[in-house]
Amino acid sequence: MPSRDPLLRPALPRGRPADRLAAGLAALGLVGSTLATLWFFLGFFETDPAWAPASSAFLLSLGLGAFAIIPCAVTMRLCWTAWRHGFQPAHALWTLFLMAPWIGLAVVAGRSDWLPLWLSAGPLLIAIPLCLWASVSLWLERVNPPTDKG
């Protein structure tokens, strides 16, 4: 006989499938940001593999990479929480706050002639759908408010 204990059997998700898809897209951005940070570090390490320059290059790469890693991680958690526990407007507002600047940064990076194209196309292809998800979710919340938030 299956157990009805909520600790042993988690509740069904209360969000939309788009929330889960947005969480997956943010996870893809997290992995891509981490790989880009590693790529930059390996580029520094390739030119000077001594301990002192490599450690400062690691800190520089990790510090700059954190500007992409942290927003993607927070956005992934927000989208996952929206899927598991139901959408709250704060989820979308924080997603817009964290991802909208990446649209402008990706456009600026794409106009640069010294950065590879994937460093601008990747963030752009992650940030635009996440901002669209947040905007559409806010619009749906306004047009069709849920009757039960409990």
N, C-alpha and C positions, 0 to 999 in steps of 0.2 A: 504494500500500500504506500503510495507516494506521500512524502511529508509535506505538510502545509506550513511549516515554520518559515517565516520570511527571511530568516538568516540563512537557511539552507537552500531556499528556492527564491532567487531574486525576482523582483517584480518585472513585468514586461515594460519595455521602453515606452515612454509617453510622447516622444518627439516624432518628427517626420523623417522619412528616409533621406530627405535633402540635408538634414542636420548631420546625419551619419556620413553622408558623402562629403560634406564640408569638413568634417573632422578628418576624414581620410586625405583630403586635399591639403589640409594644414599639416598633417603628418608627412606628406610628401614634401612639402616646403621645409619642414624641420630636417628631414634627411638630406635634402638638397643643400640647405644652408650649412649643415655640418660637413658635407662633402666639399663644398666650396671653401670653407674655412680650412679644411685639411689640405686642399689643393694649394691654397695660398701659402700655408706653412711649409709644405714640401718644396714650393718654389723658392722660399727663403733658405730652407735647409740645404737645397741643392747647391746654392752659391757659396755657402760658408757653413760646413758641418761641425764647426767647433762648438763646445758646450755653451759658452757665454752668448754668442750671437744666436744660436739656436733657441736658447731659453727666452731671450728677449723677443725673437721672432714668434715663438709660440704664444707668449703673452699678448703680443700685438695682434696676431691672427685670431686668437680666442676672444680678445676684447672687441675687435671689430666684428667678428662673427656673431658675437652676442647680440648685436643690433638686429640680426636676422633670426637667430636661433630662439631668443626669448619671445619675440612676438609670435612666431610660428607655434611654439610650445604652448603659450597662453591661449592662442586662438584655437588650437587643437583641443585643449581642455574645455574651453567655452562651448565649442560645437558639440563635443562629446556629452557634456553636461546637459546641453539643450536636447540632445537626442534621448538620453537616459531619463531625465527628470522633467522634461517639458521646457518649452522655450520661454525665456524671460526677455524683455526688451534690453536689459543690461547686457545680455550675451551679444546682441547685434551691435549695440553702441560701442562696446569695447572692441569688437572685431573691426568695426569701421575705424576706430581710433588707432588701432595697431596696424591695420593693413593698408589704409588709404595712402599714407606717405610712401609706401613701397611702389605705388603706381608711378608717382612722380620721380622717385629715385631710379626706377627701371627705365623710364623714358630718358632721363639724363644719362644714365649709363649706356643706353643704346646709341646715343648720339656721340659718345666718346669713341675715339678711334684706337685707343690702346687697350680696351677691355674686350675679351671675347664676347661674341653675341649671346652665348648661353647664359652669361652672367646678367644680362638684362632681360632676355626672353623668359627665363625661368621664373624670376620673381613676378614679372608681369602676368604670366599665365597662372600664377598662384593667387596673386593679390586681387586681380579683377573678378574672378568667380567668387572669391570669399566676400568681397565687398558687395557683389550682386546678391549673394545669399543673405547677407545681413540686411541690405536694403529691402529685398522682397519679403524677408521675414518680418521686418518692422511694418511694412505695408499690410501684410496679411494679418498681423496682430491688430492693426488699427481698423481694418475693414471688417474682420471677422473675429472679434475678441472671444476667447474661450469662456465657456460658462462655468467651468470648474477648475480652479487653480490648485485645489487641495491636493 
